[in-house]
């Protein structure tokens, strides 16, 4: 470990403590390991005490030691000792009261590990007094909350904590690809953060691979584990027995240790064992079943750890030229980094999953019709159709859209590949880096075949995919896809909210918008436009632990606004407490949050008398003074914004569309293309509400695209919204 780097980060700490902490032994048996841990523990406690005295002289004894963005004080001390916060003066008293770790039995090792962990937490917090709060190190609660539920249901099977260092770029790349391909979280400490970065491995809070720092920064990996227990396990601070039991179950942590074991790392090793981690090391340490495993081949260490810790990896690997894992799902491919893109508003595109007869599907077959990516120039815009055909004895039509919506996550798992939207409003970008790595269009088909078989293997036994970039072939195949979309929409007719006693949540977009959750009802489909009530019902039947969960609604708090207590409870929980209530039928009173996959946006007009609707296919200006892109940036990301909300386009046809504020009679403007698409639905709803000529009274961009022009138009045609109370 670089002493100069330690001194730069932690201050003038040269002296006997640092020498002890960084020293090692050539041969390590059990007594030696216990002795090293004991000596390391004493040295790091002394170092923490010294740093605390210096901090006291600098900012005073009453200065509270805190990390950025956490409600758990110094988390390891909070979790194991039940102490919510410490001032510098209290930290000195705490360190003085720690029992001295012996070196005669295994229990002494755990005392040494606990003491070292507590001292390291205090040292790291001291470095934040004047340090950069956004530097690598402590992982904020918000990041943990975004992952914790995935730990609970083991969507993320476990975490890999890298300790020490391995100066071999090619091996590091393979190790990173290995654990990311298994869907695991990575935590890098010691020399590993710099070494992974030098190897070109990207890390950060958006990639499920976190550099927690070096020296005492290793404690942030332990902090990550205990806060998962406190946050999601209903474990109370100080409940040592409950914490121990929880950590045996989750999060399942593996420590990969490479290089000479110094005395600080020896103490941290016992701290890791205290958290039920399994350690895999390339050093000749005494082996303990399910606790310490010696493995000399770095490329076998992760698999050894998985077996030792009893981790079940659900995400089967797929051979691709780029990384493939949930860690890439939140990645965004920006325009300057894009090699080729398709769909959005710029080129024809669609995606569809269709049921076929047994003899019509060749299992595993992937076909490309049209040009491959390496036949196109950088910056190209192309047509793209993704058609997946399936067969299974238990397959039925209601499952088609459920499987189809999984395209979104499946494609986004690929490094440097970005997907948004659905049906015939999808949008795909492939980065220059991924193209250079060898990623091709046909790989999109391989991904879809792989994921559909993996997730729905109990239903479908044959899966094939066709990727089309040829414009003529795309147009030939489009009518069948549209017929499938129409048939799904038709099945929803006749279902009403007051005729069912169950609504469904949809959490599929939480990787992009952690505080957003859709509530799916018979009369309100998801914002993406692809998931309706029947889809959510089928999805829950397939996977009760999946993204669509039932809500037994009971009696409404306010039937007109569409407010239910159980919906409020679900929204509060899924939004991490940021959203308190939601009214299903209102745009003004606690409307549904918006993610980023919505098909259209409803926005209150400047005079607050009406609303406009703009969809993502329209790139022009709207009468509220913003284009779709600006509106989306203002309301997306899980925000609840009265007067504005994202919707699926077909929601406009619902009797419950902003019914609290007058429904479709409030619509004063929408793009002509959207108006044409919804014309029959709007005409029928207008007739039902006593305004048969409503469609003619709704302006579009051929009439006006500014506020004054819209107000003048509404007055000229006698728009029904003018006879209603203002929205605000």
matplotlib code that plots the C-alpha trace (Angstrom):
import matplotlib.pyplot as plt

x = [0.0, 1.4, 2.5, 2.6, -1.0, -2.0, -0.3, -1.9, -5.4, -5.2, -2.8, 0.5, 0.1, 3.7, 4.9, 4.9, 1.1, 1.4, 4.5, 2.6, -0.5, 1.3, 3.6, 3.2, 4.6, 6.0, 4.3, 0.9, -0.6, -3.6, -1.6, 0.2, -3.0, -4.6, -1.4, -1.5, -5.1, -4.6, -1.6, -3.4, -6.4, -4.4, -2.5, -5.6, -7.4, -4.3, -4.3, -8.0, -7.4, -4.5, -6.5, -9.5, -7.4, -6.0, -9.6, -10.7, -8.0, -9.1, -12.9, -13.7, -14.9, -18.6, -18.2, -20.3, -18.7, -20.9, -20.9, -22.7, -26.3, -26.9, -29.3, -27.1, -24.3, -21.2, -22.9, -20.9, -21.0, -24.7, -25.5, -23.4, -23.5, -26.7, -25.0, -26.8, -24.1, -20.8, -19.1, -15.3, -15.2, -17.5, -15.5, -12.4, -14.3, -15.6, -12.1, -10.8, -13.5, -12.9, -11.7, -8.1, -8.0, -6.0, -4.4, -5.0, -8.3, -10.7, -13.0, -10.0, -9.9, -13.5, -12.8, -9.8, -11.9, -14.7, -12.3, -10.5, -13.9, -15.0, -11.7, -11.7, -15.2, -14.1, -11.0, -12.9, -15.5, -12.7, -11.4, -14.8, -14.6, -12.7, -12.7, -14.6, -18.0, -18.4, -15.1, -14.8, -15.5, -18.7, -21.7, -24.8, -28.1, -29.9, -27.6, -28.1, -31.9, -31.9, -30.3, -31.5, -34.7, -32.8, -30.6, -33.7, -35.3, -31.8, -32.2, -28.7, -27.3, -24.5, -21.5, -17.8, -15.4, -11.9, -9.2, -5.5, -4.4, -3.6, -1.4, -2.6, -4.9, -6.1, -6.9, -8.7, -10.8, -11.8, -12.6, -14.8, -16.6, -17.1, -18.8, -20.8, -22.0, -23.3, -25.3, -23.2, -22.3, -18.6, -16.8, -13.1, -10.7, -6.9, -5.0, -7.9, -9.7, -6.7, -5.8, -9.3, -9.4, -6.0, -7.4, -10.2, -12.9, -15.6, -16.7, -19.2, -22.6, -24.4, -22.6, -23.0, -19.2, -18.1, -14.6, -14.7, -11.1, -7.9, -6.3, -9.2, -11.6, -12.3, -14.7, -17.2, -17.7, -18.8, -20.9, -22.7, -23.7, -24.9, -27.0, -28.7, -29.8, -30.9, -32.8, -34.5, -34.2, -36.1, -33.1, -32.8, -29.5, -27.7, -29.6, -26.4, -28.2, -30.7, -28.0, -25.9, -28.8, -29.7, -26.2, -26.0, -28.8, -28.2, -26.5, -24.2, -20.6, -17.5, -14.0, -11.4, -8.0, -4.9, -1.3, 0.5, -1.8, -0.8, -1.9, -4.7, -6.1, -5.8, -8.0, -10.4, -10.6, -12.0, -14.4, -15.6, -16.1, -18.2, -20.5, -20.7, -18.5, -16.5, -12.9, -11.0, -7.3, -4.2, -2.1, -1.3, -3.7, -5.3, -8.5, -11.8, -14.8, -17.2, -15.0, -11.5, -10.6, -7.1, -7.1, -4.0, -5.8, -7.4, -9.8, -11.2, -11.5, -15.0, -16.5, -14.8, -16.3, -19.8, -19.6, -18.2, -20.9, -23.7, -24.7, -27.2, -26.6, -29.8, -28.3, -26.7, -23.8, -24.2, -21.1, -21.0, -18.2, -19.3, -20.2, -23.7, -25.2, -27.7, -24.9, -25.2, -29.0, -28.9, -26.2, -27.1, -25.5, -25.2, -25.5, -21.8, -20.9, -23.4, -22.3, -25.8, -29.3, -32.8, -36.4, -37.4, -38.8, -36.2, -36.6, -39.1, -38.8, -40.9, -40.5, -43.0, -43.2, -45.6, -46.9, -46.4, -47.2, -44.7, -43.4, -43.0, -40.3, -36.7, -35.3, -32.3, -32.4, -31.4, -31.7, -30.6, -32.4, -30.6, -27.2, -25.1, -23.6, -20.2, -21.7, -22.9, -21.0, -20.6, -23.5, -25.9, -29.7, -31.4, -34.6, -34.9, -37.5, -37.0, -39.3, -39.3, -41.4, -42.1, -43.8, -44.8, -47.7, -48.5, -48.1, -51.2, -51.8, -52.1, -48.4, -47.1, -46.9, -45.5, -42.6, -42.3, -41.8, -38.8, -37.0, -36.3, -34.2, -32.7, -31.2, -30.1, -28.1, -25.6, -22.7, -22.9, -26.4, -29.4, -33.1, -36.2, -39.9, -41.8, -44.0, -43.6, -42.2, -39.0, -35.5, -32.1, -28.6, -25.4, -22.2, -19.0, -17.1, -19.4, -19.2, -15.5, -15.6, -17.5, -21.1, -23.5, -27.2, -27.6, -26.4, -29.7, -31.5, -29.2, -29.8, -33.6, -33.6, -31.4, -33.4, -36.9, -35.7, -34.1, -37.1, -40.0, -38.6, -41.4, -43.8, -42.0, -39.8, -38.8, -37.7, -36.3, -35.6, -35.4, -33.6, -34.5, -32.6, -33.9, -36.6, -38.7, -38.8, -39.7, -42.7, -43.8, -43.7, -45.2, -48.9, -48.8, -47.1, -49.8, -52.5, -51.0, -51.0, -54.6, -55.7, -54.2, -55.9, -59.2, -59.0, -59.0, -62.4, -65.2, -63.0, -63.6, -61.9, -65.0, -65.5, -62.3, -60.9, -57.2, -54.9, -51.2, -48.0, -45.4, -41.8, -39.9, -38.7, -37.2, -33.6, -34.0, -36.5, -36.1, -38.9, -41.5, -44.1, -47.0, -50.3, -52.0, -55.8, -58.3, -58.9, -55.3, -52.4, -48.8, -47.1, -45.1, -48.3, -47.3, -48.5, -52.3, -54.2, -54.4, -50.7, -49.9, -52.2, -50.5, -47.0, -47.9, -49.1, -45.8, -43.6, -45.2, -41.9, -41.6, -42.3, -46.1, -47.6, -51.3, -53.0, -56.2, -57.8, -60.9, -62.9, -61.7, -60.7, -62.1, -63.7, -63.8, -60.1, -59.2, -57.4, -57.0, -55.2, -53.5, -52.3, -50.8, -49.1, -47.6, -46.5, -44.9, -43.0, -41.9, -40.8, -38.6, -40.9, -40.6, -44.3, -47.0, -50.1, -51.4, -54.8, -55.4, -57.9, -56.4, -53.7, -53.8, -54.1, -51.2, -51.0, -49.0, -45.3, -43.5, -40.5, -39.0, -40.7, -44.0, -45.5, -47.0, -47.2, -50.3, -49.6, -51.7, -52.1, -50.8, -54.2, -54.9, -58.2, -57.2, -54.5, -52.4, -51.0, -47.8, -46.2, -42.6, -43.1, -43.7, -40.5, -42.1, -43.0, -46.2, -48.5, -47.0, -43.7, -41.7, -41.1, -41.6, -37.9, -38.0, -41.2, -39.9, -36.7, -38.9, -41.3, -39.4, -37.2, -40.0, -41.2, -44.8, -45.7, -49.2, -50.5, -48.1, -47.8, -46.7, -49.2, -49.6, -51.4, -54.4, -55.1, -56.8, -59.5, -60.3, -63.3, -61.0, -58.6, -58.2, -61.9, -61.6, -60.9, -63.4, -61.6, -61.1, -63.2, -60.1, -58.0, -57.3, -54.3, -52.3, -50.1, -52.0, -50.5, -51.5, -54.9, -55.4, -54.3, -56.8, -59.5, -62.1, -61.5, -61.8, -65.0, -66.6, -65.6, -66.8, -70.2, -70.5, -69.8, -72.3, -69.7, -69.9, -67.8, -65.0, -62.4, -62.9, -62.4, -59.0, -56.3, -53.0, -49.8, -51.5, -53.7, -51.2, -48.2, -48.2, -50.3, -51.9, -53.0, -54.5, -56.5, -57.8, -58.7, -60.5, -62.6, -63.3, -64.6, -66.3, -64.1, -65.9, -62.9, -63.7, -67.0, -65.2, -63.5, -59.7, -57.5, -55.7]
y = [0.0, 3.4, 5.2, 8.6, 8.2, 7.3, 10.3, 12.6, 11.3, 10.8, 13.5, 13.3, 9.8, 8.5, 6.6, 3.2, 2.7, 3.0, 0.7, -1.9, -1.7, -2.2, -5.0, -8.6, -12.1, -14.7, -17.7, -17.4, -20.1, -19.7, -18.2, -15.9, -14.7, -14.0, -12.2, -10.1, -9.2, -8.2, -6.0, -4.5, -3.8, -2.0, 0.1, 1.2, 2.1, 4.1, 5.8, 6.7, 8.2, 10.3, 11.6, 12.3, 14.4, 16.4, 16.8, 18.1, 20.7, 21.7, 21.9, 21.1, 18.2, 18.9, 18.5, 15.6, 12.9, 12.3, 10.8, 12.4, 11.2, 8.7, 8.4, 5.9, 8.0, 5.9, 2.8, -0.1, 1.5, 2.3, -1.3, -3.3, -0.9, 0.9, 4.4, 6.7, 9.4, 10.5, 13.8, 13.9, 14.0, 11.0, 9.1, 9.5, 8.1, 5.3, 4.3, 4.4, 2.1, -0.6, -3.9, -4.9, -7.8, -10.8, -13.4, -16.8, -18.0, -17.4, -15.1, -12.8, -12.4, -11.3, -8.7, -7.5, -7.3, -5.4, -2.9, -2.3, -1.8, 0.8, 2.6, 2.7, 4.1, 6.9, 7.5, 7.7, 10.0, 12.3, 12.5, 13.9, 16.9, 18.9, 16.4, 16.2, 14.8, 13.3, 11.4, 7.6, 6.0, 6.0, 4.7, 6.9, 5.5, 6.5, 4.1, 1.4, 1.8, 1.4, -2.0, -3.3, -4.9, -6.6, -8.1, -9.2, -11.2, -12.1, -10.5, -9.4, -12.6, -11.1, -8.7, -9.1, -7.1, -6.9, -6.5, -6.0, -5.7, -7.6, -5.8, -7.7, -5.7, -8.6, -10.7, -7.8, -7.3, -11.0, -10.9, -7.8, -9.4, -12.6, -11.0, -8.4, -11.2, -12.9, -9.8, -9.2, -5.9, -5.1, -3.2, -2.4, -1.4, -1.4, -1.0, -2.5, 0.8, 2.3, -1.0, -1.6, 2.0, 1.5, -1.6, 0.5, -0.9, 1.7, 2.1, 4.4, 4.6, 4.0, 0.8, -1.5, -1.4, 0.9, 2.1, 2.3, 3.6, 2.2, 1.7, 2.1, 2.7, -1.0, -0.4, 1.1, -2.4, -3.6, -0.4, -1.4, -4.8, -3.6, -0.7, -3.3, -5.1, -1.9, -0.6, -3.7, -6.3, -4.4, -4.9, -2.4, -0.7, -2.6, -5.8, -7.9, -11.2, -10.1, -8.5, -11.7, -13.8, -11.4, -11.2, -15.0, -14.7, -11.5, -9.6, -12.5, -11.1, -12.7, -11.2, -11.7, -11.0, -10.9, -10.1, -10.1, -9.8, -6.9, -6.5, -4.1, -6.5, -9.4, -7.5, -6.6, -10.3, -11.1, -8.2, -9.7, -13.1, -11.3, -10.3, -13.9, -13.2, -15.9, -15.0, -16.4, -15.6, -16.4, -16.4, -19.6, -18.9, -21.7, -22.8, -22.8, -24.3, -21.6, -18.9, -19.0, -20.7, -20.6, -20.3, -19.6, -18.9, -15.4, -16.4, -19.2, -17.1, -15.7, -19.1, -20.5, -17.7, -18.3, -22.0, -21.3, -18.6, -20.7, -18.1, -19.1, -17.2, -16.8, -14.8, -17.3, -15.9, -15.1, -14.8, -11.2, -9.0, -6.5, -6.8, -8.0, -7.5, -5.5, -3.1, -1.6, -1.2, 2.5, 3.4, 6.1, 6.3, 10.0, 11.3, 12.0, 8.5, 6.8, 4.8, 3.9, 4.5, 3.5, 4.4, 7.2, 9.9, 9.6, 6.2, 3.4, 0.8, -1.7, -4.6, -7.5, -10.9, -13.4, -16.9, -19.5, -23.1, -25.7, -26.3, -22.5, -21.9, -23.2, -23.0, -20.7, -19.5, -15.8, -14.2, -10.8, -9.3, -6.2, -4.5, -5.4, -2.6, -2.9, -2.2, 1.2, 4.5, 6.1, 8.3, 6.3, 6.2, 3.0, 1.1, -1.7, -4.4, -6.9, -9.8, -12.7, -15.8, -18.4, -21.7, -23.5, -25.7, -23.3, -20.2, -18.0, -14.6, -12.7, -13.5, -11.9, -8.3, -9.4, -11.1, -8.3, -5.6, -7.6, -6.5, -3.2, -4.6, -7.4, -5.0, -2.4, -5.1, -4.9, -2.5, 0.5, -0.4, 1.7, 1.0, 3.1, 2.9, -0.1, -1.4, 0.9, 3.8, 2.0, 3.6, 1.9, 3.3, 1.4, 3.2, 3.6, 1.7, -1.3, -1.4, -1.3, -4.2, -6.2, -5.8, -6.5, -6.1, -9.9, -9.8, -8.0, -11.1, -13.4, -11.4, -11.6, -15.4, -15.9, -13.7, -15.0, -18.6, -17.7, -15.8, -17.7, -21.2, -22.7, -21.4, -21.4, -24.2, -22.7, -19.2, -17.6, -14.0, -11.9, -8.6, -6.5, -3.4, -3.6, -0.9, -2.8, -6.0, -3.9, -2.4, -5.8, -7.2, -4.1, -4.9, -8.1, -6.4, -3.6, -6.3, -7.9, -4.5, -3.8, -7.3, -6.7, -3.4, -5.0, -7.5, -4.7, -3.2, -3.7, -4.0, -1.2, -0.1, -0.5, -4.1, -5.4, -5.6, -5.8, -3.2, -3.9, -2.1, -2.0, -1.4, -2.1, 1.4, 1.8, 1.3, 4.7, 6.3, 4.8, 6.8, 6.0, 3.2, 2.8, 1.7, -0.3, -0.5, -1.7, 1.9, 3.1, 1.4, 2.0, 5.1, 3.1, 2.2, -1.5, -2.9, -2.9, -4.6, -8.0, -7.9, -7.1, -9.9, -12.4, -11.1, -11.7, -15.2, -16.0, -14.4, -13.4, -11.8, -9.9, -6.3, -6.5, -7.1, -7.1, -4.5, -5.5, -2.1, -2.1, 1.0, 4.3, 7.3, 9.5, 7.7, 10.9, 11.5, 7.8, 7.7, 4.4, 3.8, 0.7, 2.6, 5.3, 2.7, 1.0, 4.3, 5.5, 2.3, 2.0, 5.7, 5.3, 7.6, 10.6, 10.3, 10.2, 9.8, 9.4, 10.1, 8.0, 10.2, 13.7, 15.7, 18.4, 16.5, 14.2, 12.8, 9.7, 10.1, 10.0, 7.9, 8.5, 5.8, 7.6, 7.8, 11.2, 14.1, 16.0, 19.6, 22.3, 25.4, 28.8, 30.1, 27.1, 26.3, 23.3, 20.8, 20.0, 16.5, 16.0, 12.7, 11.8, 11.6, 15.4, 17.5, 20.9, 23.6, 23.3, 26.1, 25.7, 27.0, 23.8, 20.9, 17.3, 16.9, 19.9, 18.8, 15.2, 16.6, 18.6, 15.9, 12.6, 10.7, 9.8, 13.3, 14.1, 17.4, 18.7, 20.0, 17.7, 13.9, 11.2, 8.8, 6.0, 7.4, 5.0, 6.4, 9.3, 7.0, 6.0, 7.2, 7.9, 10.1, 13.1, 12.6, 14.7, 17.7, 17.0, 14.3, 14.7, 18.0, 19.6, 18.8, 21.9, 21.0, 18.0, 17.3, 16.4, 13.0, 12.1, 13.7, 11.5, 8.4, 9.1, 10.6, 7.8, 7.5, 11.2, 11.4, 8.6, 10.1, 13.6, 12.2, 10.4, 13.7, 15.7, 17.3, 15.4, 18.0, 17.9, 16.6, 19.7, 22.0, 20.5, 22.6, 21.2, 22.7, 23.6, 26.0, 27.4, 26.4, 29.3, 30.2, 33.3, 31.6, 28.7, 31.0, 32.8, 29.5, 28.2, 31.4, 31.2, 27.6, 27.8, 25.1, 23.3, 23.9, 27.6, 26.8, 24.9, 26.2, 26.9, 24.0, 26.0]
z = [0.0, -1.0, 2.3, 0.6, -0.5, 3.0, 4.5, 1.9, 2.6, 6.4, 7.5, 9.3, 10.7, 10.2, 13.2, 14.9, 14.4, 10.6, 10.6, 12.6, 10.4, 7.2, 8.4, 7.5, 8.1, 5.7, 7.3, 8.9, 11.1, 13.4, 16.4, 14.0, 12.4, 15.9, 16.9, 13.7, 14.2, 17.8, 17.0, 14.1, 16.2, 18.9, 16.3, 14.5, 17.7, 18.8, 15.4, 15.7, 19.1, 17.8, 14.9, 17.1, 19.5, 16.5, 15.1, 18.6, 18.6, 15.1, 15.3, 19.0, 21.1, 20.3, 16.5, 15.4, 13.2, 10.2, 6.7, 3.8, 3.2, 6.0, 8.9, 10.7, 12.2, 12.1, 10.7, 12.2, 15.7, 15.2, 14.1, 16.6, 19.6, 19.1, 19.3, 16.9, 16.7, 18.2, 18.7, 18.6, 22.4, 22.6, 20.0, 22.2, 25.2, 23.1, 21.9, 25.4, 26.6, 23.9, 25.4, 24.5, 22.0, 23.1, 20.8, 22.4, 21.0, 18.1, 20.1, 20.6, 16.8, 16.7, 19.4, 17.4, 14.2, 15.9, 17.5, 14.2, 12.4, 15.0, 14.9, 11.1, 11.1, 13.3, 11.3, 8.0, 9.5, 10.6, 7.1, 6.0, 8.3, 5.7, 2.8, -0.4, 0.5, -3.0, -3.1, -3.3, 0.0, 1.9, -0.1, 0.6, 2.0, -1.3, -3.2, -0.7, -0.8, -4.5, -4.1, -0.8, -2.0, -4.7, -2.0, -0.1, -3.0, -4.2, -7.6, -6.7, -5.3, -3.3, -3.0, -3.8, -1.6, -3.0, -0.4, -1.1, -4.7, -7.9, -10.5, -13.6, -15.9, -18.0, -15.0, -13.4, -16.5, -16.5, -12.7, -13.2, -16.2, -14.0, -11.0, -13.1, -15.4, -12.3, -11.3, -8.1, -6.5, -6.3, -3.5, -4.1, -1.3, -0.8, -4.0, -6.0, -6.9, -8.6, -10.3, -11.6, -12.9, -14.6, -16.3, -17.8, -15.6, -14.9, -11.3, -9.6, -7.8, -11.1, -12.0, -8.9, -8.5, -5.7, -4.9, -1.1, -0.7, 0.7, 4.2, 6.7, 3.8, 3.8, 6.6, 4.1, 2.7, 6.2, 6.6, 3.4, 4.8, 8.2, 6.7, 4.5, 7.6, 9.4, 6.4, 5.0, 7.7, 10.4, 12.7, 15.5, 16.2, 18.9, 18.4, 18.0, 17.9, 15.3, 13.2, 13.3, 12.2, 9.4, 8.1, 7.8, 5.3, 3.4, 1.9, 1.2, 1.0, -0.4, 0.4, -2.4, -0.8, -2.9, -1.9, 1.4, 4.4, 6.6, 10.2, 9.4, 6.9, 9.3, 11.8, 9.0, 8.0, 11.4, 11.1, 7.8, 9.4, 12.1, 9.2, 8.0, 4.9, 3.3, 2.6, -0.4, -0.4, -2.4, 0.7, 2.7, 5.6, 7.7, 6.0, 7.8, 6.0, 4.7, 6.3, 4.8, 1.5, -0.1, -3.9, -5.9, -9.3, -9.3, -12.0, -9.8, -6.6, -7.2, -8.0, -4.9, -2.9, -4.3, -3.4, 0.1, 0.9, -0.6, -3.2, -5.9, -9.1, -11.1, -13.9, -16.3, -18.3, -21.9, -24.2, -25.5, -26.6, -24.0, -20.3, -19.5, -16.0, -14.0, -13.2, -16.7, -16.6, -15.5, -18.0, -20.5, -24.0, -24.9, -28.5, -28.9, -27.8, -30.1, -33.1, -34.4, -33.2, -34.2, -33.3, -31.0, -33.3, -36.0, -37.7, -38.1, -35.3, -33.3, -31.0, -30.4, -28.9, -30.6, -29.8, -32.5, -33.2, -32.3, -35.8, -36.4, -33.8, -34.0, -30.5, -30.2, -33.8, -34.3, -37.7, -39.0, -42.0, -43.3, -42.7, -39.7, -37.5, -39.0, -42.4, -41.2, -40.6, -37.2, -36.4, -38.6, -38.1, -39.1, -39.0, -36.4, -35.6, -32.8, -33.2, -30.7, -31.4, -28.7, -28.3, -25.1, -24.0, -21.2, -23.3, -23.8, -25.4, -22.1, -21.4, -24.6, -23.4, -20.1, -21.8, -24.3, -21.7, -20.4, -23.6, -21.8, -19.0, -21.1, -23.6, -21.0, -19.2, -22.1, -21.6, -23.9, -25.2, -24.3, -24.7, -24.0, -24.9, -26.1, -28.9, -31.9, -29.9, -28.9, -29.1, -29.2, -29.1, -29.4, -28.3, -30.3, -27.6, -27.8, -31.5, -31.3, -28.9, -31.5, -30.5, -33.4, -34.1, -34.0, -30.4, -29.6, -30.8, -28.8, -25.7, -26.1, -26.7, -23.7, -21.3, -22.3, -21.9, -18.5, -17.1, -18.6, -19.1, -17.1, -19.8, -23.1, -24.4, -27.8, -28.5, -31.7, -32.6, -35.8, -35.9, -38.9, -40.1, -43.7, -44.1, -46.6, -44.5, -41.4, -43.2, -44.3, -40.8, -39.0, -39.6, -37.7, -34.8, -34.8, -34.9, -31.8, -30.0, -31.0, -29.8, -26.4, -26.1, -27.1, -24.3, -21.8, -22.9, -20.4, -17.3, -14.8, -11.6, -9.5, -10.8, -9.4, -5.9, -6.9, -8.4, -9.3, -8.8, -11.5, -10.4, -13.7, -14.1, -10.7, -12.0, -13.7, -11.3, -7.8, -6.3, -9.0, -9.0, -11.4, -10.0, -12.7, -12.7, -15.3, -16.3, -16.1, -17.8, -17.1, -18.2, -20.7, -22.5, -22.6, -19.3, -18.6, -15.8, -17.5, -18.2, -14.6, -13.4, -15.7, -14.7, -11.0, -11.8, -13.5, -10.8, -7.5, -6.5, -9.7, -10.6, -10.5, -7.1, -6.1, -3.9, -2.2, -2.5, -0.2, 0.3, -1.2, 0.9, -1.9, -4.9, -7.0, -6.7, -6.8, -3.4, -1.5, 1.7, 0.4, -2.7, -0.5, 1.7, -1.4, -3.0, 0.3, 0.6, -3.0, -3.2, -0.1, 1.8, -0.6, -1.8, 0.9, -1.1, -4.7, -6.3, -9.4, -11.1, -10.5, -12.1, -9.4, -6.2, -5.5, -9.1, -10.0, -10.2, -13.6, -14.5, -18.0, -20.1, -20.4, -23.9, -23.4, -21.0, -19.7, -18.7, -17.3, -19.6, -18.7, -17.9, -15.7, -17.5, -19.6, -20.3, -23.3, -24.2, -26.1, -26.9, -27.5, -31.3, -31.4, -31.5, -31.8, -29.3, -27.2, -25.9, -22.4, -23.7, -23.5, -25.9, -24.9, -24.0, -21.6, -20.0, -19.6, -17.9, -15.5, -14.4, -14.8, -12.4, -10.0, -9.3, -8.3, -10.0, -9.6, -13.0, -14.9, -15.3, -17.7, -19.2, -21.6, -24.7, -24.4, -20.9, -22.6, -23.8, -20.2, -18.3, -15.4, -17.3, -14.9, -14.2, -11.0, -13.1, -15.9, -18.0, -21.7, -21.7, -20.3, -23.3, -25.4, -27.5, -28.8, -31.8, -34.9, -35.2, -31.6, -32.2, -35.2, -33.3, -30.5, -32.6, -32.3, -28.6, -28.0, -30.1, -28.1, -24.8, -25.9, -26.9, -23.5, -21.7, -23.8, -26.2, -29.5, -31.3, -28.7, -31.2, -33.4, -30.5, -29.6, -31.3, -32.7, -34.1, -37.3, -35.3, -32.7, -30.6, -28.1, -25.0, -26.4, -29.6, -27.6, -25.4, -28.4, -30.1, -27.0, -26.8, -30.5, -30.5, -27.0, -25.5, -22.6, -20.3, -20.2, -18.5, -15.7, -12.6, -13.0, -12.2, -9.6]

ax = plt.figure().add_subplot(projection="3d")
ax.plot(x, y, z, "-o")
ax.set_aspect("equal")
plt.show()
